[in-house]
Amino acid sequence: MTLLLFNKPYGVLSQFTDRSMPEGRATLSDYIDQPGVYPAGRLDRDSEGLLLLTDDGRLQARIADPKFKLPKTYLVQVEGEPNEGTLARLRQGVTLKDGPTRPAEVERIADPALWPRDPPIRYRASVPDCWLSLTIREGRNRQVRRMTAAVGHPTLRLVRWRIGDWTLADLRPGEFALG
C-alpha cells in the first residue's frame, strides 16, 4: 500500500488531468510522478494544504467518505474578527442551502507561520482579518468557505492542515512524502 501526503499549492487541481480548458491548469501530475495513486477526497483549486493520495481503494474510501467522520482541520483566514457568539454558531453547526452542517470544533488562533501564498490574498487596511482553526467531520463542496460566509466572515485563505492523524508537518507547497 502506498500513501502520499501532498501539500497542494494554491491554484492546483486535485486531479491528474485537466480536460476542461485547452491551455490546461496546474494539476497533480505537475508535482507527483507516482503511478497508481489517486486522491482520497479533494481540495478546491483555491484552497491549499494537505491532500492524501493512495493506491488502496479501502483506505481511499475511509478517508473520503463522510460516514467515517474522519476529522479534517483547516487553518482559515477570515474577513473580520468573529466574536464568541459567532464561534458558538459554528460549534453548533450552521444551516447551509444543502442543509445543516454537523457541529465544528473552532477556535481563534494566532497568525500561523505559513508560507506566502502566490498570489497573495487581497489586503484591505480598513477591514481586519483573523485566523481560525476549524475542524469538521464531513466534506461537502466548499463547506468551510460556506460556513464562514454563513456567519458573516468570508474566508480569505484556506489551508487544510490535518486529516485524521496525518498532518502537513514540514511539507512545503508542492512537496510530498510517504505516509
FIKOLZA-1660 file (N, C-alpha, C; in steps of 0.1 Angstrom, whole numbers, plus 5000, padded with zeros to 4 digits):
% residues 179
   i   px   py   pz ch aa at
   1 5008 4988 5000  A  M  N
   1 5000 5000 5000  A  M CA
   1 5009 5012 5000  A  M  C
   2 5005 5022 4992  A  T  N
   2 5012 5035 4991  A  T CA
   2 5003 5046 4996  A  T  C
   3 5008 5054 5005  A  L  N
   3 5001 5066 5009  A  L CA
   3 5010 5078 5008  A  L  C
   4 5006 5088 5001  A  L  N
   4 5014 5100 4999  A  L CA
   4 5007 5112 5006  A  L  C
   5 5014 5120 5013  A  L  N
   5 5010 5133 5019  A  L CA
   5 5015 5144 5010  A  L  C
   6 5006 5152 5004  A  F  N
   6 5010 5162 4995  A  F CA
   6 5005 5176 5000  A  F  C
   7 5014 5186 4999  A  N  N
   7 5010 5199 5002  A  N CA
   7 5006 5206 4989  A  N  C
   8 4993 5206 4987  A  K  N
   8 4988 5211 4974  A  K CA
   8 4988 5226 4974  A  K  C
   9 4996 5232 4964  A  P  N
   9 4996 5247 4963  A  P CA
   9 4983 5253 4959  A  P  C
  10 4981 5265 4961  A  Y  N
  10 4970 5273 4956  A  Y CA
  10 4970 5272 4941  A  Y  C
  11 4958 5270 4935  A  G  N
  11 4957 5271 4921  A  G CA
  11 4959 5257 4914  A  G  C
  12 4962 5247 4921  A  V  N
  12 4964 5233 4916  A  V CA
  12 4951 5225 4917  A  V  C
  13 4947 5219 4907  A  L  N
  13 4935 5210 4907  A  L CA
  13 4939 5197 4915  A  L  C
  14 4929 5191 4922  A  S  N
  14 4931 5179 4929  A  S CA
  14 4928 5167 4920  A  S  C
  15 4934 5167 4908  A  Q  N
  15 4933 5156 4899  A  Q CA
  15 4945 5156 4890  A  Q  C
  16 4947 5145 4882  A  F  N
  16 4959 5144 4874  A  F CA
  16 4958 5150 4860  A  F  C
  17 4946 5152 4855  A  T  N
  17 4945 5158 4842  A  T CA
  17 4934 5170 4843  A  T  C
  18 4935 5179 4833  A  D  N
  18 4925 5189 4832  A  D CA
  18 4920 5189 4818  A  D  C
  19 4908 5184 4816  A  R  N
  19 4902 5184 4803  A  R CA
  19 4893 5196 4800  A  R  C
  20 4891 5204 4810  A  S  N
  20 4881 5215 4809  A  S CA
  20 4886 5227 4801  A  S  C
  21 4899 5228 4801  A  M  N
  21 4904 5240 4794  A  M CA
  21 4915 5237 4784  A  M  C
  22 4915 5242 4772  A  P  N
  22 4925 5238 4763  A  P CA
  22 4940 5241 4767  A  P  C
  23 4942 5253 4774  A  E  N
  23 4955 5256 4779  A  E CA
  23 4960 5248 4791  A  E  C
  24 4950 5242 4797  A  G  N
  24 4953 5234 4809  A  G CA
  24 4957 5242 4821  A  G  C
  25 4953 5237 4833  A  R  N
  25 4957 5243 4845  A  R CA
  25 4966 5234 4853  A  R  C
  26 4972 5239 4863  A  A  N
  26 4981 5230 4871  A  A CA
  26 4974 5219 4877  A  A  C
  27 4979 5207 4876  A  T  N
  27 4973 5195 4882  A  T CA
  27 4983 5187 4890  A  T  C
  28 4978 5177 4897  A  L  N
  28 4987 5168 4905  A  L CA
  28 4999 5163 4897  A  L  C
  29 4997 5160 4884  A  S  N
  29 5007 5154 4875  A  S CA
  29 5019 5164 4874  A  S  C
  30 5017 5177 4877  A  D  N
  30 5028 5186 4876  A  D CA
  30 5037 5185 4888  A  D  C
  31 5033 5177 4898  A  Y  N
  31 5041 5176 4911  A  Y CA
  31 5044 5161 4915  A  Y  C
  32 5035 5152 4910  A  I  N
  32 5036 5138 4915  A  I CA
  32 5037 5129 4903  A  I  C
  33 5048 5121 4903  A  D  N
  33 5050 5111 4893  A  D CA
  33 5051 5097 4900  A  D  C
  34 5040 5093 4905  A  Q  N
  34 5038 5081 4912  A  Q CA
  34 5026 5073 4906  A  Q  C
  35 5029 5063 4898  A  P  N
  35 5018 5056 4892  A  P CA
  35 5009 5049 4902  A  P  C
  36 4996 5049 4898  A  G  N
  36 4986 5041 4906  A  G CA
  36 4980 5048 4918  A  G  C
  37 4984 5060 4922  A  V  N
  37 4978 5066 4933  A  V CA
  37 4968 5076 4929  A  V  C
  38 4958 5078 4937  A  Y  N
  38 4947 5087 4934  A  Y CA
  38 4943 5094 4947  A  Y  C
  39 4938 5107 4945  A  P  N
  39 4934 5115 4957  A  P CA
  39 4923 5108 4965  A  P  C
  40 4925 5109 4978  A  A  N
  40 4914 5104 4987  A  A CA
  40 4907 5117 4992  A  A  C
  41 4897 5120 4984  A  G  N
  41 4890 5133 4987  A  G CA
  41 4895 5144 4977  A  G  C
  42 4891 5156 4980  A  R  N
  42 4896 5167 4971  A  R CA
  42 4898 5179 4979  A  R  C
  43 4904 5188 4973  A  L  N
  43 4907 5201 4979  A  L CA
  43 4905 5211 4967  A  L  C
  44 4897 5221 4969  A  D  N
  44 4894 5231 4958  A  D CA
  44 4906 5237 4953  A  D  C
  45 4905 5241 4941  A  R  N
  45 4917 5248 4934  A  R CA
  45 4922 5260 4942  A  R  C
  46 4913 5268 4948  A  D  N
  46 4917 5280 4955  A  D CA
  46 4919 5277 4970  A  D  C
  47 4921 5264 4974  A  S  N
  47 4925 5261 4987  A  S CA
  47 4939 5254 4987  A  S  C
  48 4945 5254 4998  A  E  N
  48 4959 5249 4999  A  E CA
  48 4959 5238 5009  A  E  C
  49 4970 5230 5009  A  G  N
  49 4973 5222 5021  A  G CA
  49 4972 5207 5018  A  G  C
  50 4970 5199 5028  A  L  N
  50 4971 5185 5028  A  L CA
  50 4961 5178 5019  A  L  C
  51 4966 5170 5010  A  L  N
  51 4959 5161 5002  A  L CA
  51 4965 5148 5003  A  L  C
  52 4957 5137 5006  A  L  N
  52 4963 5124 5007  A  L CA
  52 4960 5117 4994  A  L  C
  53 4970 5109 4989  A  L  N
  53 4968 5101 4977  A  L CA
  53 4972 5087 4981  A  L  C
  54 4965 5077 4975  A  T  N
  54 4968 5063 4979  A  T CA
  54 4964 5054 4967  A  T  C
  55 4970 5042 4967  A  D  N
  55 4966 5032 4958  A  D CA
  55 4957 5021 4964  A  D  C
  56 4953 5023 4976  A  D  N
  56 4944 5014 4984  A  D CA
  56 4930 5019 4984  A  D  C
  57 4921 5013 4976  A  G  N
  57 4907 5017 4975  A  G CA
  57 4900 5018 4988  A  G  C
  58 4902 5008 4997  A  R  N
  58 4895 5008 5010  A  R CA
  58 4900 5020 5018  A  R  C
  59 4913 5023 5019  A  L  N
  59 4918 5034 5026  A  L CA
  59 4913 5047 5020  A  L  C
  60 4912 5048 5007  A  Q  N
  60 4907 5060 5000  A  Q CA
  60 4893 5062 5004  A  Q  C
  61 4885 5052 5005  A  A  N
  61 4871 5054 5009  A  A CA
  61 4870 5058 5023  A  A  C
  62 4878 5052 5032  A  R  N
  62 4877 5056 5046  A  R CA
  62 4881 5070 5048  A  R  C
  63 4890 5075 5040  A  I  N
  63 4895 5089 5042  A  I CA
  63 4884 5099 5036  A  I  C
  64 4879 5095 5025  A  A  N
  64 4870 5105 5017  A  A CA
  64 4855 5104 5021  A  A  C
  65 4850 5092 5026  A  D  N
  65 4836 5090 5028  A  D CA
  65 4832 5097 5042  A  D  C
  66 4822 5106 5041  A  P  N
  66 4818 5113 5054  A  P CA
  66 4812 5103 5064  A  P  C
  67 4808 5091 5060  A  K  N
  67 4802 5082 5071  A  K CA
  67 4813 5078 5081  A  K  C
  68 4826 5079 5077  A  F  N
  68 4836 5075 5087  A  F CA
  68 4840 5087 5096  A  F  C
  69 4835 5099 5093  A  K  N
  69 4836 5111 5102  A  K CA
  69 4851 5114 5106  A  K  C
  70 4860 5112 5096  A  L  N
  70 4874 5114 5098  A  L CA
  70 4876 5130 5100  A  L  C
  71 4882 5134 5111  A  P  N
  71 4883 5149 5113  A  P CA
  71 4893 5155 5103  A  P  C
  72 4889 5166 5098  A  K  N
  72 4897 5174 5089  A  K CA
  72 4899 5188 5095  A  K  C
  73 4911 5192 5097  A  T  N
  73 4914 5205 5104  A  T CA
  73 4919 5215 5094  A  T  C
  74 4913 5227 5093  A  Y  N
  74 4917 5237 5084  A  Y CA
  74 4922 5250 5092  A  Y  C
  75 4932 5256 5087  A  L  N
  75 4936 5270 5092  A  L CA
  75 4929 5279 5082  A  L  C
  76 4921 5288 5088  A  V  N
  76 4912 5296 5079  A  V CA
  76 4914 5311 5083  A  V  C
  77 4918 5319 5073  A  Q  N
  77 4919 5333 5075  A  Q CA
  77 4906 5339 5070  A  Q  C
  78 4899 5346 5079  A  V  N
  78 4886 5351 5076  A  V CA
  78 4886 5366 5077  A  V  C
  79 4877 5372 5070  A  E  N
  79 4875 5387 5070  A  E CA
  79 4868 5390 5083  A  E  C
  80 4872 5400 5089  A  G  N
  80 4866 5405 5102  A  G CA
  80 4872 5397 5114  A  G  C
  81 4866 5400 5125  A  E  N
  81 4870 5393 5138  A  E CA
  81 4858 5387 5145  A  E  C
  82 4855 5374 5142  A  P  N
  82 4844 5368 5148  A  P CA
  82 4844 5368 5164  A  P  C
  83 4832 5371 5169  A  N  N
  83 4831 5371 5184  A  N CA
  83 4828 5357 5189  A  N  C
  84 4827 5356 5202  A  E  N
  84 4824 5343 5208  A  E CA
  84 4810 5337 5203  A  E  C
  85 4801 5346 5202  A  G  N
  85 4787 5341 5197  A  G CA
  85 4788 5335 5183  A  G  C
  86 4796 5342 5174  A  T  N
  86 4798 5337 5161  A  T CA
  86 4805 5323 5161  A  T  C
  87 4815 5322 5169  A  L  N
  87 4822 5309 5170  A  L CA
  87 4813 5298 5176  A  L  C
  88 4804 5302 5185  A  A  N
  88 4794 5292 5191  A  A CA
  88 4785 5287 5180  A  A  C
  89 4781 5296 5171  A  R  N
  89 4772 5292 5160  A  R CA
  89 4779 5281 5151  A  R  C
  90 4792 5283 5148  A  L  N
  90 4800 5273 5141  A  L CA
  90 4801 5260 5149  A  L  C
  91 4803 5261 5162  A  R  N
  91 4804 5249 5170  A  R CA
  91 4791 5241 5170  A  R  C
  92 4780 5248 5169  A  Q  N
  92 4767 5241 5169  A  Q CA
  92 4763 5236 5156  A  Q  C
  93 4769 5241 5145  A  G  N
  93 4766 5237 5132  A  G CA
  93 4757 5248 5126  A  G  C
  94 4759 5251 5113  A  V  N
  94 4751 5262 5107  A  V CA
  94 4743 5256 5096  A  V  C
  95 4732 5263 5092  A  T  N
  95 4724 5258 5081  A  T CA
  95 4728 5264 5068  A  T  C
  96 4732 5256 5059  A  L  N
  96 4736 5260 5045  A  L CA
  96 4724 5256 5036  A  L  C
  97 4725 5260 5023  A  K  N
  97 4715 5257 5013  A  K CA
  97 4712 5242 5012  A  K  C
  98 4722 5234 5014  A  D  N
  98 4720 5219 5013  A  D CA
  98 4718 5213 5027  A  D  C
  99 4714 5221 5037  A  G  N
  99 4710 5216 5050  A  G CA
  99 4720 5219 5061  A  G  C
 100 4717 5215 5073  A  P  N
 100 4726 5219 5084  A  P CA
 100 4739 5211 5084  A  P  C
 101 4749 5217 5089  A  T  N
 101 4762 5210 5090  A  T CA
 101 4763 5204 5104  A  T  C
 102 4772 5194 5105  A  R  N
 102 4775 5189 5118  A  R CA
 102 4782 5199 5126  A  R  C
 103 4782 5198 5139  A  P  N
 103 4790 5208 5147  A  P CA
 103 4805 5207 5143  A  P  C
 104 4811 5219 5144  A  A  N
 104 4825 5220 5141  A  A CA
 104 4833 5224 5154  A  A  C
 105 4845 5220 5154  A  E  N
 105 4854 5225 5165  A  E CA
 105 4861 5237 5159  A  E  C
 106 4860 5248 5167  A  V  N
 106 4866 5261 5161  A  V CA
 106 4872 5269 5173  A  V  C
 107 4883 5275 5170  A  E  N
 107 4889 5284 5179  A  E CA
 107 4897 5295 5172  A  E  C
 108 4898 5306 5177  A  R  N
 108 4906 5317 5171  A  R CA
 108 4921 5314 5175  A  R  C
 109 4930 5315 5165  A  I  N
 109 4944 5312 5167  A  I CA
 109 4952 5324 5163  A  I  C
 110 4965 5324 5168  A  A  N
 110 4974 5334 5163  A  A CA
 110 4978 5332 5149  A  A  C
 111 4982 5342 5142  A  D  N
 111 4986 5340 5128  A  D CA
 111 4996 5329 5127  A  D  C
 112 4993 5319 5119  A  P  N
 112 5002 5307 5118  A  P CA
 112 5014 5311 5109  A  P  C
 113 5025 5304 5112  A  A  N
 113 5037 5306 5104  A  A CA
 113 5036 5298 5091  A  A  C
 114 5029 5303 5081  A  L  N
 114 5027 5296 5069  A  L CA
 114 5036 5302 5058  A  L  C
 115 5038 5295 5047  A  W  N
 115 5044 5300 5035  A  W CA
 115 5036 5312 5029  A  W  C
 116 5042 5321 5022  A  P  N
 116 5034 5331 5015  A  P CA
 116 5026 5325 5004  A  P  C
 117 5014 5330 5002  A  R  N
 117 5005 5324 4991  A  R CA
 117 5008 5332 4979  A  R  C
 118 5008 5324 4967  A  D  N
 118 5011 5330 4954  A  D CA
 118 4999 5327 4946  A  D  C
 119 4990 5337 4942  A  P  N
 119 4992 5352 4946  A  P CA
 119 4987 5354 4960  A  P  C
 120 4992 5365 4966  A  P  N
 120 4988 5368 4980  A  P CA
 120 4973 5372 4980  A  P  C
 121 4967 5370 4992  A  I  N
 121 4953 5375 4994  A  I CA
 121 4953 5390 4993  A  I  C
 122 4941 5395 4989  A  R  N
 122 4939 5409 4988  A  R CA
 122 4939 5415 5002  A  R  C
 123 4948 5424 5005  A  Y  N
 123 4948 5431 5018  A  Y CA
 123 4941 5444 5018  A  Y  C
 124 4932 5446 5027  A  R  N
 124 4924 5458 5028  A  R CA
 124 4927 5464 5042  A  R  C
 125 4933 5476 5043  A  A  N
 125 4937 5482 5055  A  A CA
 125 4924 5485 5064  A  A  C
 126 4913 5487 5058  A  S  N
 126 4901 5491 5065  A  S CA
 126 4893 5479 5070  A  S  C
 127 4897 5467 5066  A  V  N
 127 4889 5455 5070  A  V CA
 127 4899 5446 5078  A  V  C
 128 4896 5444 5091  A  P  N
 128 4905 5435 5098  A  P CA
 128 4903 5420 5094  A  P  C
 129 4912 5412 5097  A  D  N
 129 4910 5397 5095  A  D CA
 129 4917 5390 5107  A  D  C
 130 4914 5377 5108  A  C  N
 130 4919 5369 5118  A  C CA
 130 4920 5354 5113  A  C  C
 131 4926 5346 5121  A  W  N
 131 4928 5332 5117  A  W CA
 131 4920 5323 5127  A  W  C
 132 4914 5313 5122  A  L  N
 132 4907 5303 5130  A  L CA
 132 4912 5289 5127  A  L  C
 133 4912 5280 5136  A  S  N
 133 4914 5266 5134  A  S CA
 133 4900 5260 5135  A  S  C
 134 4896 5253 5124  A  L  N
 134 4883 5248 5122  A  L CA
 134 4883 5233 5118  A  L  C
 135 4877 5224 5126  A  T  N
 135 4877 5210 5123  A  T CA
 135 4863 5205 5120  A  T  C
 136 4861 5199 5109  A  I  N
 136 4849 5193 5105  A  I CA
 136 4850 5178 5103  A  I  C
 137 4839 5171 5104  A  R  N
 137 4838 5157 5102  A  R CA
 137 4829 5153 5090  A  R  C
 138 4828 5161 5081  A  E  N
 138 4821 5158 5069  A  E CA
 138 4828 5166 5058  A  E  C
 139 4824 5165 5045  A  G  N
 139 4832 5171 5035  A  G CA
 139 4823 5176 5023  A  G  C
 140 4814 5185 5025  A  R  N
 140 4806 5190 5014  A  R CA
 140 4814 5199 5006  A  R  C
 141 4809 5202 4994  A  N  N
 141 4816 5210 4985  A  N CA
 141 4817 5224 4991  A  N  C
 142 4830 5229 4991  A  R  N
 142 4833 5242 4996  A  R CA
 142 4827 5245 5010  A  R  C
 143 4826 5235 5018  A  Q  N
 143 4819 5236 5031  A  Q CA
 143 4824 5246 5041  A  Q  C
 144 4838 5246 5043  A  V  N
 144 4843 5256 5052  A  V CA
 144 4841 5270 5048  A  V  C
 145 4843 5273 5035  A  R  N
 145 4841 5286 5030  A  R CA
 145 4826 5290 5031  A  R  C
 146 4817 5281 5029  A  R  N
 146 4803 5284 5030  A  R CA
 146 4799 5286 5045  A  R  C
 147 4805 5278 5054  A  M  N
 147 4802 5280 5068  A  M CA
 147 4806 5294 5073  A  M  C
 148 4819 5298 5070  A  T  N
 148 4823 5311 5075  A  T CA
 148 4815 5322 5069  A  T  C
 149 4811 5321 5056  A  A  N
 149 4803 5331 5050  A  A CA
 149 4789 5332 5056  A  A  C
 150 4784 5320 5060  A  A  N
 150 4771 5320 5066  A  A CA
 150 4770 5327 5079  A  A  C
 151 4782 5328 5086  A  V  N
 151 4782 5335 5099  A  V CA
 151 4788 5350 5097  A  V  C
 152 4789 5354 5085  A  G  N
 152 4793 5368 5082  A  G CA
 152 4808 5371 5081  A  G  C
 153 4816 5360 5080  A  H  N
 153 4830 5362 5079  A  H CA
 153 4836 5354 5068  A  H  C
 154 4836 5359 5056  A  P  N
 154 4841 5352 5044  A  P CA
 154 4855 5348 5045  A  P  C
 155 4858 5336 5040  A  T  N
 155 4872 5331 5040  A  T CA
 155 4880 5338 5030  A  T  C
 156 4892 5342 5035  A  L  N
 156 4902 5348 5026  A  L CA
 156 4913 5338 5021  A  L  C
 157 4917 5329 5031  A  R  N
 157 4927 5319 5028  A  R CA
 157 4923 5306 5035  A  R  C
 158 4924 5295 5029  A  L  N
 158 4921 5282 5035  A  L CA
 158 4932 5272 5032  A  L  C
 159 4937 5267 5044  A  V  N
 159 4948 5257 5043  A  V CA
 159 4943 5245 5051  A  V  C
 160 4942 5233 5045  A  R  N
 160 4939 5221 5052  A  R CA
 160 4952 5216 5059  A  R  C
 161 4952 5215 5072  A  W  N
 161 4964 5212 5079  A  W CA
 161 4965 5197 5084  A  W  C
 162 4953 5191 5086  A  R  N
 162 4953 5178 5092  A  R CA
 162 4941 5170 5086  A  R  C
 163 4943 5157 5084  A  I  N
 163 4933 5148 5081  A  I CA
 163 4935 5136 5090  A  I  C
 164 4926 5134 5100  A  G  N
 164 4928 5123 5109  A  G CA
 164 4941 5125 5117  A  G  C
 165 4950 5115 5116  A  D  N
 165 4963 5116 5123  A  D CA
 165 4974 5121 5113  A  D  C
 166 4971 5124 5101  A  W  N
 166 4981 5129 5091  A  W CA
 166 4981 5144 5091  A  W  C
 167 4993 5150 5091  A  T  N
 167 4994 5164 5091  A  T CA
 167 5004 5169 5080  A  T  C
 168 5004 5182 5077  A  L  N
 168 5013 5187 5068  A  L CA
 168 5028 5187 5073  A  L  C
 169 5029 5188 5086  A  A  N
 169 5042 5188 5093  A  A CA
 169 5051 5198 5086  A  A  C
 170 5062 5194 5080  A  D  N
 170 5072 5203 5074  A  D CA
 170 5071 5203 5059  A  D  C
 171 5061 5198 5053  A  L  N
 171 5060 5198 5038  A  L CA
 171 5057 5213 5033  A  L  C
 172 5066 5216 5024  A  R  N
 172 5064 5229 5017  A  R CA
 172 5054 5228 5006  A  R  C
 173 5048 5238 5001  A  P  N
 173 5039 5237 4989  A  P CA
 173 5045 5230 4978  A  P  C
 174 5038 5220 4972  A  G  N
 174 5043 5212 4961  A  G CA
 174 5051 5200 4965  A  G  C
 175 5054 5198 4977  A  E  N
 175 5062 5187 4982  A  E CA
 175 5053 5176 4987  A  E  C
 176 5058 5163 4985  A  F  N
 176 5050 5152 4991  A  F CA
 176 5060 5143 4998  A  F  C
 177 5054 5134 5007  A  A  N
 177 5062 5125 5014  A  A CA
 177 5053 5112 5016  A  A  C
 178 5060 5101 5018  A  L  N
 178 5053 5089 5021  A  L CA
 178 5047 5089 5035  A  L  C
 179 5034 5085 5036  A  G  N
 179 5028 5085 5049  A  G CA
 179 5029 5072 5056  A  G  C
% end
